[in-house]
Amino acid sequence: MEIAVCQLSATPLRAEPSHKAEMISQLLFGETVEILEKRPPWYLVKSKVDLYEGWVDAQQLEILPQIPQLEEDKLFICPKMFTWLIHCLNGEKQLITFGTMLTEENGKLKVGNSEYYKHDDLMPLHRKTTKDEIIKSAKLWLNTPYLWGGRTPLGVDCSGFVQLVFRCNGKNLPRDAWQQAEMGNHVDFVSEAMPGDLAFFAHDEGKISHVGILIDNHQIIHASGKVRIDAFDHQGIFNLSFKTYTHQLRLIKRLL
């Protein structure tokens, strides 16, 4: 098994080995992947974070000599939308974004063969969190543009938004909305919904196609056109700009 690490702030994960192919997700700086197939200059990889598979330009990865051993008490995460790391040897700056997860070794942040000074903005990954902190994290994303496959503050899709908000609050979620819908406990009635619950929505064929985070039992924050707050009830999402229902409610889950 060959393992590689993402060396850029965000690297496109594509459906086919071409820069013109659909971007289905992104790797963030420091995320590791298993290399499944090589078609130079492309690698088919599987993310070690959420098991998502796709094609990556090999120049955007660094192959590692061995599988990194991650100790939970040495994992740190970026809770800011953007911040900079400084390379210990050459002083170069590396931009990282919300949800970037890094490991500490001997007081430095280790990414592949490079070491970076630990930034004060970073927080321990595993810590106690609250529903209020989840909502606070989610609201940082307001007005971020919607981008299919996106996982950064420059563009994010609905499930990527939810995945990163919960990651930053110590909860690891799968990549897609339908996978996230399989986690947690059912909330039977909208009136019982609480801040931080996830609401899932279906398209006309009944398949889960959208997810958002409930602020309370009548408001939701979600990525649709942009990260926005809309009205929410037993029917679904009422878009306050278009004055119409845009998403049909399928179920509500509680993860915390």
LUMBATI-336842 format. One record per residue: residue number from 1; residue in three letters; x, y, z of N, C-alpha, C in turn. Coordinates in Angstrom, 3 decimals, m for minus. Example, Ala and Ser with C-alpha at 12.3 -4.5 7.8 and 13.67 -1.06 7.14 Angstrom:
2
(1,ALA,(13.190,m5.690,7.800),(12.300,m4.500,7.800),(13.200,m3.300,7.800))
(2,SER,(12.850,m2.250,7.080),(13.670,m1.060,7.140),(12.900,0.030,7.870))
This chain:
256
(1,MET,(0.845,m1.193,0.000),(0.000,0.000,0.000),(0.887,1.253,0.000))
(2,GLU,(0.633,2.158,m0.953),(1.342,3.435,m0.992),(0.429,4.526,m0.447))
(3,ILE,(1.015,5.374,0.406),(0.284,6.464,1.032),(0.909,7.783,0.581))
(4,ALA,(0.044,8.774,0.342),(0.519,10.101,m0.037),(m0.231,11.142,0.776))
(5,VAL,(0.306,12.366,0.791),(m0.293,13.444,1.563),(m0.512,14.646,0.645))
(6,CYS,(m1.628,15.358,0.859),(m1.929,16.569,0.100),(m1.004,17.691,0.548))
(7,GLN,(m0.340,18.319,m0.429),(0.652,19.356,m0.132),(0.154,20.764,m0.411))
(8,LEU,(m1.101,20.904,m0.834),(m1.654,22.219,m1.156),(m2.823,22.542,m0.222))
(9,SER,(m3.218,23.806,m0.209),(m4.328,24.212,0.647),(m5.569,23.384,0.361))
(10,ALA,(m5.836,23.139,m0.925),(m6.952,22.293,m1.341),(m6.632,21.744,m2.721))
(11,THR,(m6.852,20.459,m2.898),(m6.563,19.777,m4.159),(m7.840,19.150,m4.700))
(12,PRO,(m8.165,19.389,m5.973),(m9.385,18.793,m6.534),(m9.295,17.269,m6.603))
(13,LEU,(m10.384,16.627,m6.244),(m10.555,15.185,m6.411),(m11.556,15.021,m7.552))
(14,ARG,(m11.107,14.405,m8.659),(m11.916,14.418,m9.881),(m12.460,13.038,m10.220))
(15,ALA,(m13.560,13.054,m10.995),(m14.231,11.805,m11.373),(m13.430,11.014,m12.392))
(16,GLU,(m12.624,11.690,m13.195),(m11.804,11.061,m14.222),(m10.416,11.697,m14.195))
(17,PRO,(m9.394,11.019,m14.771),(m8.030,11.573,m14.760),(m7.840,12.680,m15.796))
(18,SER,(m8.481,13.820,m15.534),(m8.387,14.967,m16.434),(m8.749,16.223,m15.652))
(19,HIS,(m8.042,17.333,m15.962),(m8.361,18.597,m15.307),(m9.714,19.140,m15.759))
(20,LYS,(m10.264,18.589,m16.840),(m11.579,19.005,m17.315),(m12.701,18.184,m16.694))
(21,ALA,(m12.349,17.135,m15.973),(m13.351,16.244,m15.395),(m14.041,16.896,m14.198))
(22,GLU,(m15.210,16.378,m13.841),(m15.986,16.877,m12.720),(m15.208,16.782,m11.415))
(23,MET,(m15.211,17.871,m10.644),(m14.632,17.837,m9.306),(m15.688,17.278,m8.359))
(24,ILE,(m15.393,16.128,m7.754),(m16.365,15.475,m6.886),(m16.112,15.762,m5.407))
(25,SER,(m14.902,16.205,m5.077),(m14.575,16.599,m3.714),(m13.217,17.300,m3.744))
(26,GLN,(m12.705,17.603,m2.571),(m11.374,18.201,m2.447),(m10.652,17.558,m1.275))
(27,LEU,(m9.330,17.470,m1.404),(m8.465,17.121,m0.291),(m7.940,18.402,0.323))
(28,LEU,(m7.896,18.465,1.644),(m7.313,19.609,2.320),(m5.861,19.326,2.680))
(29,PHE,(m5.121,20.392,2.918),(m3.712,20.296,3.273),(m3.513,19.310,4.419))
(30,GLY,(m2.585,18.372,4.220),(m2.255,17.415,5.268),(m3.093,16.157,5.272))
(31,GLU,(m4.163,16.090,4.480),(m4.969,14.876,4.430),(m4.220,13.797,3.652))
(32,THR,(m4.281,12.576,4.136),(m3.569,11.473,3.500),(m4.526,10.624,2.672))
(33,VAL,(m3.944,9.970,1.661),(m4.710,9.123,0.748),(m3.946,7.829,0.493))
(34,GLU,(m4.699,6.799,0.166),(m4.114,5.563,m0.332),(m4.134,5.609,m1.855))
(35,ILE,(m3.006,5.300,m2.488),(m2.942,5.295,m3.946),(m3.439,3.946,m4.455))
(36,LEU,(m4.501,3.985,m5.263),(m5.120,2.771,m5.771),(m4.633,2.404,m7.167))
(37,GLU,(m4.315,3.424,m7.957),(m3.908,3.196,m9.353),(m3.109,4.395,m9.836))
(38,LYS,(m2.152,4.143,m10.723),(m1.341,5.227,m11.292),(m1.528,5.268,m12.801))
(39,ARG,(m1.893,6.439,m13.308),(m1.907,6.727,m14.737),(m1.221,8.068,m14.920))
(40,PRO,(0.117,8.076,m14.879),(0.854,9.340,m14.874),(0.305,10.305,m15.932))
(41,PRO,(0.102,11.587,m15.529),(0.454,12.176,m14.228),(m0.690,12.140,m13.210))
(42,TRP,(m1.563,11.135,m13.262),(m2.709,11.062,m12.362),(m2.636,9.846,m11.451))
(43,TYR,(m3.162,10.022,m10.232),(m3.315,8.914,m9.296),(m4.795,8.782,m8.938))
(44,LEU,(m5.291,7.543,m8.933),(m6.583,7.255,m8.341),(m6.338,6.986,m6.865))
(45,VAL,(m6.998,7.738,m5.993),(m6.710,7.660,m4.566),(m7.996,7.475,m3.760))
(46,LYS,(m7.806,6.998,m2.533),(m8.895,6.906,m1.564),(m8.497,7.703,m0.331))
(47,SER,(m9.336,8.649,0.045),(m9.058,9.473,1.216),(m9.051,8.627,2.476))
(48,LYS,(m8.039,8.812,3.323),(m7.982,8.110,4.602),(m8.906,8.770,5.629))
(49,VAL,(m9.421,9.961,5.304),(m10.298,10.685,6.222),(m11.738,10.215,6.081))
(50,ASP,(m12.255,10.170,4.843),(m13.664,9.815,4.648),(m13.878,8.738,3.580))
(51,LEU,(m12.773,8.100,3.126),(m12.822,6.965,2.191),(m13.341,7.345,0.811))
(52,TYR,(m13.392,8.638,0.502),(m13.836,9.081,m0.817),(m12.763,8.769,m1.852))
(53,GLU,(m13.176,8.344,m3.042),(m12.239,7.992,m4.106),(m12.333,8.971,m5.267))
(54,GLY,(m11.190,9.247,m5.893),(m11.160,10.112,m7.060),(m9.752,10.249,m7.596))
(55,TRP,(m9.634,10.986,m8.685),(m8.351,11.174,m9.360),(m7.725,12.509,m8.965))
(56,VAL,(m6.416,12.474,m8.709),(m5.658,13.654,m8.286),(m4.426,13.795,m9.166))
(57,ASP,(m4.098,15.020,m9.529),(m2.834,15.307,m10.204),(m1.694,14.912,m9.265))
(58,ALA,(m0.840,14.013,m9.694),(0.220,13.482,m8.827),(1.161,14.564,m8.317))
(59,GLN,(1.288,15.676,m9.056),(2.183,16.753,m8.640),(1.668,17.475,m7.397))
(60,GLN,(0.425,17.231,m7.016),(m0.155,17.906,m5.870),(m0.078,17.061,m4.599))
(61,LEU,(0.586,15.899,m4.722),(0.740,14.996,m3.589),(2.222,14.728,m3.314))
(62,GLU,(2.498,14.262,m2.114),(3.836,13.776,m1.754),(3.688,12.348,m1.239))
(63,ILE,(4.391,11.409,m1.862),(4.346,10.020,m1.407),(5.129,9.895,m0.103))
(64,LEU,(4.562,9.198,0.849),(5.180,9.050,2.163),(5.935,7.726,2.247))
(65,PRO,(7.059,7.704,2.966),(7.832,6.464,3.090),(7.137,5.413,3.938))
(66,GLN,(6.221,5.833,4.804),(5.507,4.890,5.663),(4.170,5.489,6.055))
(67,ILE,(3.262,4.657,6.521),(1.949,5.120,6.952),(2.106,5.910,8.252))
(68,PRO,(1.619,7.166,8.278),(1.769,7.953,9.512),(0.920,7.392,10.644))
(69,GLN,(1.488,7.387,11.838),(0.766,6.932,13.018),(0.170,8.158,13.713))
(70,LEU,(m1.157,8.235,13.699),(m1.832,9.404,14.251),(m2.276,9.126,15.679))
(71,GLU,(m1.794,9.935,16.607),(m2.204,9.837,17.996),(m3.235,10.921,18.276))
(72,GLU,(m4.381,10.505,18.809),(m5.508,11.422,18.948),(m5.160,12.668,19.748))
(73,ASP,(m4.332,12.528,20.772),(m4.022,13.692,21.599),(m3.028,14.635,20.931))
(74,LYS,(m2.544,14.270,19.726),(m1.610,15.132,18.999),(m2.210,15.697,17.720))
(75,LEU,(m3.530,15.572,17.567),(m4.205,16.100,16.387),(m4.756,17.488,16.676))
(76,PHE,(m4.518,18.408,15.742),(m5.001,19.782,15.869),(m5.795,20.148,14.624))
(77,ILE,(m6.717,21.121,14.783),(m7.591,21.503,13.689),(m7.680,23.021,13.593))
(78,CYS,(m7.914,23.493,12.383),(m8.030,24.937,12.143),(m9.503,25.345,12.234))
(79,PRO,(m9.892,26.172,13.243),(m11.272,26.622,13.373),(m11.540,27.953,12.694))
(80,LYS,(m10.496,28.549,12.098),(m10.629,29.825,11.390),(m10.894,29.561,9.912))
(81,MET,(m11.496,30.533,9.243),(m11.751,30.343,7.817),(m10.439,30.263,7.038))
(82,PHE,(m9.469,31.084,7.395),(m8.148,31.059,6.770),(m7.102,31.387,7.829))
(83,THR,(m5.945,30.758,7.730),(m4.799,31.163,8.526),(m3.538,30.667,7.824))
(84,TRP,(m2.379,31.123,8.308),(m1.112,30.781,7.664),(m0.245,29.942,8.595))
(85,LEU,(0.445,28.971,8.016),(1.512,28.266,8.707),(2.842,28.739,8.142))
(86,ILE,(3.884,28.675,8.967),(5.225,29.073,8.526),(6.121,27.838,8.533))
(87,HIS,(6.767,27.569,7.403),(7.684,26.432,7.280),(8.897,26.662,8.176))
(88,CYS,(9.272,25.644,8.930),(10.349,25.794,9.914),(11.714,26.049,9.270))
(89,LEU,(11.951,25.515,8.076),(13.275,25.628,7.465),(13.418,26.819,6.526))
(90,ASN,(12.455,26.976,5.603),(12.638,28.025,4.593),(11.764,29.253,4.812))
(91,GLY,(10.929,29.227,5.829),(10.114,30.396,6.141),(8.946,30.629,5.202))
(92,GLU,(8.702,29.712,4.268),(7.586,29.887,3.342),(6.258,29.782,4.085))
(93,LYS,(5.276,30.546,3.585),(3.940,30.513,4.169),(3.089,29.465,3.469))
(94,GLN,(2.254,28.798,4.257),(1.298,27.826,3.725),(m0.096,28.196,4.223))
(95,LEU,(m0.988,28.528,3.278),(m2.358,28.863,3.639),(m3.135,27.592,3.982))
(96,ILE,(m3.853,27.619,5.095),(m4.744,26.510,5.425),(m6.134,27.078,5.699))
(97,THR,(m7.146,26.236,5.586),(m8.523,26.681,5.711),(m9.248,25.908,6.810))
(98,PHE,(m10.448,26.347,7.109),(m11.293,25.763,8.153),(m11.373,24.244,7.998))
(99,GLY,(m11.127,23.543,9.084),(m11.241,22.093,9.070),(m9.971,21.357,8.714))
(100,THR,(m8.903,22.090,8.360),(m7.628,21.436,8.096),(m7.135,20.777,9.380))
(101,MET,(m6.794,19.487,9.291),(m6.420,18.691,10.460),(m4.956,18.281,10.342))
(102,LEU,(m4.168,18.578,11.362),(m2.732,18.340,11.324),(m2.276,17.636,12.596))
(103,THR,(m1.127,16.978,12.497),(m0.587,16.265,13.649),(0.677,16.947,14.146))
(104,GLU,(0.863,16.932,15.460),(2.013,17.574,16.091),(3.067,16.534,16.451))
(105,GLU,(4.330,16.850,16.143),(5.460,16.025,16.556),(6.551,16.940,17.089))
(106,ASN,(6.933,16.725,18.334),(8.017,17.503,18.955),(7.778,19.009,18.861))
(107,GLY,(6.513,19.405,19.073),(6.189,20.824,19.093),(6.007,21.453,17.735))
(108,LYS,(6.177,20.684,16.665),(5.990,21.204,15.303),(4.850,20.439,14.626))
(109,LEU,(4.296,21.061,13.603),(3.258,20.410,12.805),(3.926,19.678,11.647))
(110,LYS,(3.701,18.385,11.557),(4.373,17.540,10.572),(3.424,17.223,9.424))
(111,VAL,(3.853,17.560,8.190),(3.088,17.238,6.977),(4.060,16.651,5.967))
(112,GLY,(4.003,15.355,5.769),(4.981,14.717,4.894),(6.373,14.887,5.448))
(113,ASN,(7.271,15.377,4.607),(8.653,15.619,5.037),(8.877,17.041,5.540))
(114,SER,(7.810,17.812,5.654),(7.933,19.213,6.053),(7.430,19.422,7.478))
(115,GLU,(8.019,20.398,8.147),(7.593,20.782,9.486),(7.220,22.260,9.480))
(116,TYR,(6.163,22.580,10.221),(5.671,23.945,10.304),(5.527,24.336,11.769))
(117,TYR,(5.730,25.637,12.028),(5.502,26.121,13.378),(4.009,26.039,13.700))
(118,LYS,(3.706,25.618,14.911),(2.309,25.494,15.300),(1.687,26.867,15.514))
(119,HIS,(0.566,27.112,14.871),(m0.106,28.415,14.944),(m1.029,28.448,16.158))
(120,ASP,(m1.106,29.612,16.796),(m1.951,29.759,17.982),(m3.435,29.577,17.659))
(121,ASP,(m3.804,29.754,16.370),(m5.210,29.612,15.988),(m5.692,28.163,16.070))
(122,LEU,(m4.784,27.211,15.988),(m5.191,25.810,15.957),(m5.676,25.340,17.329))
(123,MET,(m6.643,24.407,17.305),(m7.197,23.870,18.539),(m7.045,22.352,18.543))
(124,PRO,(m7.000,21.736,19.730),(m7.015,20.266,19.772),(m8.265,19.727,19.083))
(125,LEU,(m8.100,18.682,18.292),(m9.234,18.119,17.569),(m10.249,17.511,18.524))
(126,HIS,(m9.780,16.733,19.486),(m10.682,16.023,20.386),(m10.857,16.827,21.673))
(127,ARG,(m11.999,17.452,21.780),(m12.324,18.268,22.943),(m13.841,18.284,23.069))
(128,LYS,(m14.324,18.688,24.217),(m15.762,18.787,24.414),(m16.303,19.983,23.642))
(129,THR,(m17.475,19.804,23.069),(m18.089,20.890,22.337),(m19.548,21.000,22.742))
(130,THR,(m20.219,22.055,22.284),(m21.627,22.277,22.605),(m22.400,22.565,21.331))
(131,LYS,(m23.717,22.503,21.428),(m24.564,22.847,20.285),(m24.334,24.293,19.862))
(132,ASP,(m24.145,25.186,20.835),(m23.910,26.595,20.506),(m22.619,26.770,19.707))
(133,GLU,(m21.598,25.983,20.028),(m20.334,26.084,19.298),(m20.485,25.588,17.858))
(134,ILE,(m21.333,24.566,17.662),(m21.593,24.089,16.303),(m22.255,25.186,15.479))
(135,ILE,(m23.256,25.838,16.043),(m23.941,26.914,15.318),(m22.982,28.082,15.055))
(136,LYS,(m22.150,28.394,16.043),(m21.171,29.468,15.861),(m20.215,29.137,14.722))
(137,SER,(m19.727,27.903,14.673),(m18.849,27.476,13.584),(m19.559,27.565,12.241))
(138,ALA,(m20.815,27.122,12.201),(m21.571,27.136,10.944),(m21.766,28.554,10.428))
(139,LYS,(m22.035,29.492,11.314),(m22.302,30.874,10.888),(m21.064,31.574,10.331))
(140,LEU,(m19.877,31.059,10.653),(m18.666,31.615,10.047),(m18.706,31.476,8.527))
(141,TRP,(m19.457,30.487,8.034),(m19.497,30.179,6.604),(m20.523,30.992,5.833))
(142,LEU,(m21.307,31.821,6.497),(m22.358,32.559,5.816),(m21.825,33.306,4.595))
(143,ASN,(m22.547,33.188,3.489),(m22.247,33.833,2.200),(m21.087,33.191,1.443))
(144,THR,(m20.577,32.050,1.941),(m19.625,31.282,1.136),(m20.359,30.745,m0.096))
(145,PRO,(m19.799,30.904,m1.303),(m20.507,30.428,m2.500),(m20.631,28.919,m2.537))
(146,TYR,(m21.751,28.454,m3.105),(m21.925,27.016,m3.303),(m20.994,26.555,m4.428))
(147,LEU,(m20.326,25.428,m4.200),(m19.466,24.823,m5.219),(m19.584,23.317,m5.101))
(148,TRP,(m20.054,22.666,m6.148),(m20.169,21.209,m6.156),(m18.805,20.588,m5.878))
(149,GLY,(m18.714,19.754,m4.863),(m17.451,19.122,m4.496),(m16.564,19.966,m3.612))
(150,GLY,(m16.966,21.212,m3.328),(m16.115,22.120,m2.575),(m16.059,21.814,m1.086))
(151,ARG,(m14.889,22.098,m0.488),(m14.696,21.892,0.953),(m13.882,23.027,1.569))
(152,THR,(m13.940,24.222,0.957),(m13.185,25.352,1.487),(m14.074,26.586,1.544))
(153,PRO,(m13.633,27.639,2.267),(m14.408,28.881,2.335),(m14.504,29.624,1.000))
(154,LEU,(m13.794,29.172,m0.017),(m13.936,29.768,m1.348),(m15.041,29.082,m2.150))
(155,GLY,(m15.610,28.024,m1.610),(m16.684,27.299,m2.272),(m16.916,25.975,m1.576))
(156,VAL,(m18.178,25.682,m1.265),(m18.484,24.473,m0.502),(m19.845,23.940,m0.937))
(157,ASP,(m20.021,22.612,m0.874),(m21.342,22.047,m1.132),(m22.007,21.717,0.201))
(158,CYS,(m23.257,21.261,0.147),(m24.032,21.133,1.383),(m23.426,20.125,2.355))
(159,SER,(m23.014,18.962,1.847),(m22.482,17.936,2.745),(m21.055,18.245,3.171))
(160,GLY,(m20.278,18.901,2.305),(m18.933,19.323,2.694),(m18.980,20.342,3.819))
(161,PHE,(m19.936,21.249,3.741),(m20.151,22.246,4.793),(m20.452,21.561,6.119))
(162,VAL,(m21.398,20.629,6.121),(m21.771,19.924,7.346),(m20.600,19.100,7.866))
(163,GLN,(m19.914,18.397,6.966),(m18.777,17.564,7.368),(m17.722,18.381,8.095))
(164,LEU,(m17.371,19.557,7.560),(m16.293,20.350,8.140),(m16.718,21.023,9.441))
(165,VAL,(m17.958,21.492,9.515),(m18.430,22.106,10.763),(m18.389,21.086,11.894))
(166,PHE,(m18.831,19.860,11.618),(m18.819,18.846,12.670),(m17.401,18.355,12.944))
(167,ARG,(m16.563,18.271,11.922),(m15.163,17.890,12.168),(m14.505,18.868,13.120))
(168,CYS,(m14.757,20.160,12.910),(m14.132,21.175,13.746),(m14.663,21.122,15.180))
(169,ASN,(m15.755,20.393,15.370),(m16.311,20.230,16.706),(m16.179,18.788,17.188))
(170,GLY,(m15.171,18.072,16.640),(m14.781,16.784,17.172),(m15.575,15.582,16.697))
(171,LYS,(m16.410,15.764,15.638),(m17.238,14.659,15.156),(m16.912,14.398,13.691))
(172,ASN,(m16.412,13.192,13.402),(m16.045,12.850,12.031),(m17.254,12.287,11.285))
(173,LEU,(m17.616,12.907,10.160),(m18.759,12.491,9.355),(m18.304,12.043,7.975))
(174,PRO,(m19.098,11.189,7.326),(m18.806,10.834,5.929),(m18.958,12.050,5.020))
(175,ARG,(m18.630,11.851,3.750),(m18.595,12.975,2.805),(m19.968,13.352,2.253))
(176,ASP,(m20.811,12.380,1.922),(m22.060,12.670,1.217),(m23.250,12.735,2.164))
(177,ALA,(m24.280,13.481,1.748),(m25.464,13.667,2.580),(m26.145,12.342,2.898))
(178,TRP,(m26.266,11.450,1.908),(m26.956,10.173,2.155),(m26.198,9.321,3.167))
(179,GLN,(m24.869,9.451,3.186),(m24.081,8.719,4.175),(m24.259,9.327,5.563))
(180,GLN,(m24.286,10.656,5.640),(m24.483,11.334,6.912),(m25.852,11.009,7.499))
(181,ALA,(m26.845,10.780,6.617),(m28.205,10.479,7.068),(m28.299,9.130,7.770))
(182,GLU,(m27.292,8.280,7.596),(m27.300,6.968,8.231),(m26.743,7.004,9.652))
(183,MET,(m26.281,8.176,10.091),(m25.699,8.304,11.426),(m26.707,8.906,12.398))
(184,GLY,(m26.416,8.785,13.686),(m27.196,9.460,14.708),(m28.545,8.821,14.993))
(185,ASN,(m29.351,9.539,15.765),(m30.671,9.074,16.195),(m31.769,9.913,15.561))
(186,HIS,(m32.881,9.263,15.224),(m34.004,9.961,14.604),(m34.660,10.939,15.584))
(187,VAL,(m35.031,12.103,15.057),(m35.889,13.047,15.773),(m37.250,12.965,15.088))
(188,ASP,(m38.274,12.561,15.816),(m39.558,12.224,15.201),(m40.369,13.430,14.759))
(189,PHE,(m40.250,14.540,15.497),(m41.092,15.692,15.194),(m40.237,16.958,15.094))
(190,VAL,(m40.620,17.838,14.165),(m39.894,19.101,14.001),(m39.914,19.896,15.297))
(191,SER,(m41.013,19.830,16.021),(m41.129,20.582,17.279),(m40.108,20.130,18.313))
(192,GLU,(m39.542,18.915,18.147),(m38.555,18.388,19.081),(m37.122,18.658,18.636))
(193,ALA,(m36.956,19.251,17.467),(m35.615,19.503,16.933),(m34.865,20.507,17.804))
(194,MET,(m33.549,20.329,17.870),(m32.699,21.178,18.683),(m31.559,21.743,17.852))
(195,PRO,(m30.930,22.828,18.301),(m29.772,23.372,17.588),(m28.704,22.304,17.379))
(196,GLY,(m28.155,22.251,16.182),(m27.116,21.276,15.867),(m27.631,19.994,15.261))
(197,ASP,(m28.960,19.764,15.289),(m29.517,18.601,14.600),(m29.334,18.768,13.091))
(198,LEU,(m29.254,17.650,12.397),(m29.134,17.681,10.938),(m30.478,17.358,10.309))
(199,ALA,(m30.889,18.170,9.343),(m32.101,17.916,8.579),(m31.707,17.468,7.180))
(200,PHE,(m32.360,16.420,6.699),(m32.055,15.849,5.390),(m33.274,15.979,4.479))
(201,PHE,(m32.978,16.189,3.195),(m34.021,16.488,2.229),(m33.866,15.584,1.015))
(202,ALA,(m34.991,15.267,0.392),(m34.992,14.325,m0.718),(m35.454,15.011,m2.004))
(203,HIS,(m34.967,14.494,m3.148),(m35.495,14.961,m4.429),(m36.740,14.155,m4.779))
(204,ASP,(m37.278,14.360,m5.971),(m38.565,13.775,m6.347),(m38.570,12.251,m6.301))
(205,GLU,(m37.414,11.611,m6.475),(m37.342,10.155,m6.462),(m37.153,9.595,m5.052))
(206,GLY,(m37.078,10.472,m4.068),(m36.991,10.039,m2.688),(m35.593,9.855,m2.143))
(207,LYS,(m34.552,10.066,m2.953),(m33.183,9.901,m2.488),(m32.699,11.148,m1.764))
(208,ILE,(m31.950,10.944,m0.673),(m31.378,12.073,0.063),(m30.462,12.865,m0.873))
(209,SER,(m30.707,14.177,m0.963),(m29.941,15.002,m1.886),(m29.440,16.297,m1.253))
(210,HIS,(m29.820,16.566,0.001),(m29.430,17.836,0.615),(m29.427,17.673,2.125))
(211,VAL,(m28.577,18.469,2.785),(m28.484,18.439,4.242),(m28.177,19.837,4.746))
(212,GLY,(m28.675,20.141,5.942),(m28.367,21.409,6.580),(m28.362,21.239,8.087))
(213,ILE,(m27.884,22.266,8.778),(m27.777,22.254,10.242),(m28.873,23.134,10.815))
(214,LEU,(m29.673,22.584,11.716),(m30.743,23.354,12.327),(m30.196,24.319,13.374))
(215,ILE,(m30.595,25.575,13.251),(m30.267,26.585,14.253),(m31.238,26.454,15.419))
(216,ASP,(m32.479,26.163,15.092),(m33.532,25.833,16.064),(m34.596,25.090,15.269))
(217,ASN,(m35.815,24.944,15.791),(m36.799,24.156,15.051),(m37.579,24.950,14.006))
(218,HIS,(m37.089,26.165,13.673),(m37.714,26.902,12.575),(m36.704,27.650,11.701))
(219,GLN,(m35.399,27.406,11.920),(m34.372,28.010,11.076),(m33.300,26.977,10.754))
(220,ILE,(m32.745,27.086,9.558),(m31.702,26.164,9.121),(m30.601,26.935,8.411))
(221,ILE,(m29.346,26.511,8.604),(m28.221,27.053,7.860),(m27.717,25.947,6.942))
(222,HIS,(m27.572,26.282,5.658),(m27.241,25.257,4.670),(m26.585,25.918,3.461))
(223,ALA,(m25.972,25.091,2.608),(m25.316,25.588,1.400),(m26.223,25.325,0.209))
(224,SER,(m26.840,26.375,m0.296),(m27.708,26.304,m1.465),(m27.608,27.632,m2.191))
(225,GLY,(m26.808,27.657,m3.274),(m26.466,28.923,m3.912),(m25.334,29.607,m3.171))
(226,LYS,(m25.471,29.654,m1.869),(m24.448,30.123,m0.946),(m24.818,29.562,0.414))
(227,VAL,(m23.929,29.679,1.377),(m24.295,29.295,2.741),(m25.218,30.380,3.274))
(228,ARG,(m26.429,29.982,3.687),(m27.473,30.930,4.013),(m28.339,30.387,5.149))
(229,ILE,(m29.103,31.267,5.741),(m30.087,30.886,6.747),(m31.470,31.046,6.131))
(230,ASP,(m32.272,29.992,6.220),(m33.630,30.023,5.699),(m34.606,29.515,6.750))
(231,ALA,(m35.900,29.733,6.466),(m36.956,29.214,7.333),(m37.094,27.713,7.121))
(232,PHE,(m37.542,27.030,8.176),(m37.637,25.574,8.161),(m38.893,25.145,8.902))
(233,ASP,(m39.622,24.169,8.337),(m40.762,23.597,9.033),(m40.961,22.149,8.585))
(234,HIS,(m42.125,21.564,8.902),(m42.358,20.147,8.614),(m42.379,19.842,7.117))
(235,GLN,(m42.592,20.854,6.269),(m42.553,20.630,4.819),(m41.121,20.609,4.294))
(236,GLY,(m40.283,21.476,4.848),(m38.910,21.550,4.376),(m38.344,22.944,4.522))
(237,ILE,(m37.533,23.355,3.552),(m36.868,24.661,3.589),(m37.675,25.666,2.774))
(238,PHE,(m38.006,26.779,3.419),(m38.678,27.880,2.734),(m37.629,28.943,2.446))
(239,ASN,(m37.285,29.099,1.163),(m36.258,30.049,0.753),(m36.789,31.471,0.889))
(240,LEU,(m36.163,32.247,1.746),(m36.657,33.585,2.041),(m36.441,34.559,0.891))
(241,SER,(m35.498,34.246,m0.015),(m35.277,35.107,m1.178),(m36.315,34.851,m2.255))
(242,PHE,(m36.578,33.558,m2.536),(m37.508,33.192,m3.601),(m38.954,33.096,m3.121))
(243,LYS,(m39.167,33.124,m1.798),(m40.509,33.015,m1.223),(m41.209,31.725,m1.660))
(244,THR,(m40.475,30.625,m1.604),(m41.040,29.340,m1.971),(m40.276,28.224,m1.285))
(245,TYR,(m40.894,27.047,m1.180),(m40.201,25.882,m0.646),(m39.261,25.329,m1.717))
(246,THR,(m38.018,25.079,m1.329),(m37.011,24.594,m2.276),(m36.549,23.177,m1.983))
(247,HIS,(m36.745,22.679,m0.767),(m36.282,21.344,m0.394),(m37.331,20.657,0.468))
(248,GLN,(m37.640,19.408,0.144),(m38.658,18.633,0.850),(m38.023,17.830,1.988))
(249,LEU,(m38.503,18.051,3.215),(m37.929,17.383,4.382),(m38.144,15.875,4.323))
(250,ARG,(m37.069,15.133,4.599),(m37.153,13.671,4.638),(m36.997,13.147,6.064))
(251,LEU,(m35.983,13.661,6.788),(m35.779,13.197,8.164),(m34.855,14.151,8.906))
(252,ILE,(m34.865,14.021,10.232),(m33.996,14.802,11.108),(m33.211,13.823,11.968))
(253,LYS,(m31.899,14.059,12.099),(m31.057,13.186,12.910),(m30.309,14.018,13.965))
(254,ARG,(m30.077,13.407,15.102),(m29.318,14.049,16.187),(m28.035,13.258,16.370))
(255,LEU,(m26.893,13.944,16.222),(m25.595,13.278,16.306),(m24.930,13.482,17.650))
(256,LEU,(m25.309,14.510,18.388),(m24.634,14.815,19.643),(m25.430,14.274,20.817))
